[in-house]
Amino acid sequence: MDGASFVQSMRYLAAGLAMLSTIGASLGVGMAAMGGLQAMGRNPDAGPMIQTSMILGIVFAEAIAIYALAVALIIIFI
């Protein structure tokens, strides 16, 4: 194995490891949605306020996955 192919394979490995953080982001999104739906089920009158907070939390958790994707693409192409 020459040096260039080794570096390329390490880039792919590093990009795959960077994408592992998407597991945590997806778990966070699922838990936020679960908590919001349970809260709305218990108190339907507070639904709009709970839904707003839930969506904001989902957006922040999903931003982590987008950052991980950006890092993985930077690792592969730069």
N, C-alpha and C positions, 0 to 999 in steps of 0.2 A: 504494500500500500504506500503510495507516494504521499508527500506532505500536503498537497492541494486537496486530495480526496479525503484525507484525515480531517483537515480543517472544515471542509464542507459537511462531513458527517457530524462533527462536533457542533456545527451551527444548527443542524436539524435537531440534534438532541437537546441543545439549549432552548430552541424555540418550543419544542414539545414540553420541556419542563416549565417554561414560562406560561404555557397555556394551562398548566395544572391549577392555577389560581381560579380558573373559570369554574372549577368544581365548587369552591367555596362561595363564589358569587351566585351560582345557581341554587345552592342550598339556602343562601341568605334570601334570595327572591322567593323561594318556596315557603320559607318560614314567615316572611313578612306577609305574604298573601294569606297564609293559613291563620296567622294571628289577626289580621284585619277582618277576615271573613267570620272568624269566631266572635270577634267583638261586635261586628254588625249583626250577627245572629242573636246575640244577647241583648243588644240595645239598638234596635232598628232606628230610633229617632236620631241617634248620633251618627248615622251612616255616612252622610256627606263629609263630615269632619274627619271621620276615621278613614274614609276612602282617600281623601286628600293626603293625609299623613302616610298612608300605606303606599300610595303611588310615588310619593317623594322618596320614601325609603327604598322602594324597588329601583328607582332611577339611580340612586347613589350606589346600590349594590351592583347594578348592571354596568355602571361606569368602570368598576374595577375590571370586569371582563373585557371591556373595550380597551382599557389601558394595557392589559395583558396581550391582547391581540396586536396592538401597536408595537409593543416591545418585541413580540415574536417576529413580526414582519421586519422590524429594524434589524434584528439579529440575522435573519435570513438574507436580506438584500444589501446590507451594508457591511 
